[in-house]
Amino acid sequence: MWSVRPAAGAIAHPQRLGHRRPPRCRRPDALCRAPGRKYDPASARAELAEWIAARGGWNSARPAFTEALRRTRLHSRRHALLRLLAEELPDGHGPEFLRTLRYEEELRPSALFMAQAQAAAAALSAQGSAGRDAADAAARADEDLDDREIALTAAESLLLMRETGGEEALLEQVGHSSGDAAAFATMLDVALASGHPDQAGLERLSRIDVAALRRRAARLGRLRADAARRHRSGGTRKRKKRR
């Protein structure tokens, strides 16, 4: 069973909120659009609580947050906003909000990916992350997803990787062995058949030349192996000279 591995850095904490204007003047998606203003988690929760209170409570504010996520087209920006809401919404609303998004067809892949990433992080934290493979934790998190959800999560992961890291990020996923390349090709096939709502993104993924990525990965693997052999042989010669 292969596992979806979230792109490194793609789900990093943004900890960015909106410009200091009265809450009634700001849309929810503006909360992540102030690159020069950084807030600690306590300040983020306080501002979100103020925003929610200004709209008459959580039940009134929740549709606005959902719509803000729909309007956010870039996968990386949507994940930044979703992580902010999932982790910093006051009164424990974050996890519940993330669960409800699994029933929103357009937002379902993002919510599944975020939940899977959080579950993997929790598994690593519980067991001690030193020396652990994040992919193993992600595989355990996958156990709660059905086949369609796994496919959507795979598609979201690849779309996010391509958006944030380009071809180099995909090349790293291919790895340096035929097994890694085969696993990536399988993941890509599953993603393309997932029915992900970002059809334009899937079209771009369909144009990926997997064979070319395999050749590049194999060539890079050979270069690294040659460099390692040269390093070892160089160390052996130095030890002999000392004798």
C-alpha positions as CSV (number, residue, x, y, z in Angstrom):
1,M,0.0,0.0,0.0
2,W,1.6,3.2,-1.1
3,S,1.1,6.3,0.9
4,V,0.6,10.0,0.1
5,R,3.5,12.1,1.3
6,P,2.7,15.8,1.8
7,A,5.1,18.1,0.1
8,A,7.8,19.4,2.4
9,G,7.1,22.9,3.4
10,A,3.8,23.0,1.6
11,I,1.8,22.8,4.8
12,A,4.1,25.1,6.9
13,H,2.5,27.5,9.4
14,P,1.9,30.8,7.7
15,Q,1.0,32.6,11.0
16,R,-0.2,35.6,8.9
17,L,-3.3,37.6,9.4
18,G,-4.9,40.5,7.8
19,H,-4.4,44.3,8.0
20,R,-5.6,45.9,11.1
21,R,-9.0,47.2,10.0
22,P,-12.3,46.9,11.8
23,P,-13.5,43.2,11.6
24,R,-16.7,44.1,9.8
25,C,-14.5,45.5,6.9
26,R,-12.5,42.4,6.2
27,R,-13.2,39.2,4.3
28,P,-12.0,35.9,5.9
29,D,-9.5,35.3,3.1
30,A,-7.9,38.6,3.8
31,L,-6.6,37.1,7.1
32,C,-3.7,35.5,5.3
33,R,-2.8,38.3,3.0
34,A,-0.5,40.6,4.9
35,P,3.0,39.5,4.2
36,G,4.6,42.1,6.5
37,R,2.5,41.4,9.5
38,K,3.2,38.3,11.6
39,Y,1.2,37.2,14.6
40,D,1.8,34.6,17.3
41,P,-0.9,31.9,17.7
42,A,-2.4,33.7,20.7
43,S,-2.8,36.9,18.7
44,A,-4.2,34.9,15.7
45,R,-6.8,33.3,17.9
46,A,-7.8,36.6,19.5
47,E,-8.3,38.3,16.1
48,L,-10.3,35.3,14.8
49,A,-12.5,35.4,17.9
50,E,-13.0,39.2,17.4
51,W,-14.0,38.6,13.7
52,I,-16.4,35.8,14.6
53,A,-18.0,37.8,17.4
54,A,-18.5,40.8,15.0
55,R,-20.6,38.5,12.8
56,G,-22.8,37.2,15.6
57,G,-21.1,33.9,16.5
58,W,-19.6,30.9,14.9
59,N,-22.7,29.6,13.1
60,S,-23.0,32.9,11.3
61,A,-19.3,33.2,10.5
62,R,-18.7,29.6,9.3
63,P,-20.2,30.1,5.8
64,A,-18.0,33.1,5.3
65,F,-14.9,31.1,6.1
66,T,-16.1,28.3,3.8
67,E,-16.7,30.7,0.9
68,A,-13.3,32.3,1.5
69,L,-11.7,28.9,1.0
70,R,-13.6,28.4,-2.2
71,R,-12.4,31.8,-3.5
72,T,-8.8,30.9,-2.8
73,R,-7.7,29.2,-6.0
74,L,-4.0,28.6,-5.3
75,H,-3.6,25.3,-3.5
76,S,-0.7,26.6,-1.3
77,R,-2.7,29.7,-0.2
78,R,-5.8,27.6,0.5
79,H,-3.8,25.3,2.6
80,A,-2.2,28.2,4.5
81,L,-5.7,29.6,5.3
82,L,-7.1,26.1,6.1
83,R,-4.2,25.3,8.5
84,L,-4.7,28.7,10.2
85,L,-8.4,28.0,10.7
86,A,-8.0,24.4,11.7
87,E,-5.4,25.2,14.4
88,E,-6.3,28.7,15.6
89,L,-10.1,28.9,15.5
90,P,-11.2,29.6,19.1
91,D,-13.4,27.4,21.3
92,G,-12.4,24.2,19.6
93,H,-14.1,24.9,16.3
94,G,-11.1,24.1,14.1
95,P,-11.2,20.3,14.1
96,E,-15.0,20.3,13.6
97,F,-14.8,22.8,10.8
98,L,-12.2,20.6,9.1
99,R,-14.5,17.6,9.3
100,T,-17.4,19.4,7.8
101,L,-15.3,20.5,4.8
102,R,-15.0,16.8,3.9
103,Y,-18.6,17.1,2.7
104,E,-17.9,20.1,0.5
105,E,-17.1,18.7,-2.9
106,E,-14.8,21.5,-4.0
107,L,-13.0,21.7,-0.7
108,R,-12.9,18.0,0.1
109,P,-9.4,17.3,-1.3
110,S,-7.9,20.1,0.7
111,A,-9.6,19.1,3.9
112,L,-8.6,15.4,3.4
113,F,-5.0,16.4,2.7
114,M,-4.9,18.6,5.8
115,A,-6.5,16.0,8.1
116,Q,-4.1,13.3,6.7
117,A,-1.1,15.6,7.3
118,Q,-2.2,16.4,10.9
119,A,-2.8,12.7,11.6
120,A,0.7,11.8,10.3
121,A,2.2,14.6,12.4
122,A,0.4,13.3,15.5
123,A,1.6,9.8,14.9
124,L,5.2,10.9,14.6
125,S,4.9,13.1,17.7
126,A,3.3,10.2,19.8
127,Q,6.1,7.8,18.8
128,G,9.0,10.1,18.7
129,S,9.9,11.6,15.4
130,A,13.7,11.1,15.5
131,G,14.7,8.6,12.9
132,R,11.2,7.9,11.8
133,D,10.0,8.0,8.2
134,A,7.1,10.5,7.7
135,A,5.8,8.3,4.9
136,D,5.1,5.5,7.5
137,A,3.1,7.8,9.6
138,A,1.2,9.0,6.5
139,A,0.4,5.4,5.6
140,R,-1.1,4.8,9.1
141,A,-3.2,8.0,8.6
142,D,-4.4,6.7,5.3
143,E,-6.1,3.7,7.0
144,D,-9.2,5.9,7.9
145,L,-9.7,7.0,4.2
146,D,-11.7,5.1,1.6
147,D,-10.3,4.5,-1.9
148,R,-11.9,7.7,-3.4
149,E,-10.5,9.8,-0.5
150,I,-7.1,8.4,-0.9
151,A,-7.2,9.2,-4.6
152,L,-8.3,12.8,-3.9
153,T,-5.5,13.2,-1.3
154,A,-3.0,11.8,-3.8
155,A,-4.2,14.3,-6.4
156,E,-4.1,17.2,-3.9
157,S,-0.6,16.3,-2.9
158,L,0.7,16.2,-6.4
159,L,-1.0,19.5,-7.4
160,L,0.4,21.1,-4.3
161,M,3.9,19.8,-5.0
162,R,3.8,21.0,-8.6
163,E,2.6,24.4,-7.6
164,T,5.1,25.0,-4.8
165,G,8.2,23.1,-6.1
166,G,7.7,22.5,-9.8
167,E,9.3,19.6,-11.5
168,E,12.2,19.4,-9.0
169,A,9.7,18.5,-6.2
170,L,8.2,15.8,-8.4
171,L,11.6,14.5,-9.2
172,E,12.3,14.1,-5.5
173,Q,9.2,12.0,-5.2
174,V,10.3,9.7,-8.0
175,G,13.4,8.9,-5.9
176,H,16.5,7.1,-7.2
177,S,15.2,3.6,-7.8
178,S,12.9,1.8,-10.1
179,G,10.6,1.0,-7.2
180,D,10.3,4.7,-6.3
181,A,9.6,5.6,-9.9
182,A,6.9,2.9,-10.2
183,A,5.2,4.1,-7.0
184,F,5.2,7.6,-8.3
185,A,3.7,6.5,-11.6
186,T,1.0,4.6,-9.7
187,M,0.2,7.6,-7.5
188,L,0.0,9.8,-10.7
189,D,-2.4,7.3,-12.3
190,V,-4.6,7.3,-9.2
191,A,-4.6,11.1,-9.0
192,L,-5.6,11.5,-12.6
193,A,-8.6,9.2,-12.1
194,S,-9.6,10.8,-8.8
195,G,-12.2,13.2,-10.1
196,H,-10.4,16.1,-8.3
197,P,-12.3,19.3,-8.9
198,D,-9.2,21.1,-10.2
199,Q,-9.6,19.7,-13.7
200,A,-7.1,22.2,-15.1
201,G,-4.5,21.1,-12.6
202,L,-5.1,17.4,-13.5
203,E,-4.6,18.3,-17.1
204,R,-1.2,19.8,-16.3
205,L,-0.3,16.7,-14.3
206,S,-1.3,14.5,-17.2
207,R,1.4,16.1,-19.3
208,I,4.1,15.0,-16.9
209,D,6.7,12.8,-18.7
210,V,7.1,10.1,-16.1
211,A,9.7,8.3,-18.2
212,A,11.8,11.5,-18.4
213,L,11.5,11.9,-14.6
214,R,12.7,8.3,-14.2
215,R,15.7,8.9,-16.4
216,R,16.6,12.0,-14.5
217,A,16.2,10.2,-11.1
218,A,18.3,7.3,-12.3
219,R,21.0,9.6,-13.6
220,L,21.0,11.6,-10.4
221,G,21.2,8.3,-8.4
222,R,24.2,7.2,-10.4
223,L,26.0,10.5,-9.9
224,R,25.4,10.3,-6.2
225,A,26.7,6.7,-6.1
226,D,29.8,7.7,-8.0
227,A,30.4,10.6,-5.7
228,A,30.1,8.3,-2.7
229,R,32.5,5.8,-4.1
230,R,35.0,8.5,-4.9
231,H,34.7,9.8,-1.4
232,R,35.2,6.4,0.1
233,S,38.2,5.6,-2.1
234,G,39.7,9.0,-1.3
235,G,39.4,8.3,2.4
236,T,41.1,4.9,2.0
237,R,44.1,6.4,0.2
238,K,44.5,9.1,2.9
239,R,44.5,6.4,5.6
240,K,47.2,4.4,3.7
241,K,49.4,7.5,3.3
242,R,49.3,8.1,7.1
243,R,50.6,4.6,7.6
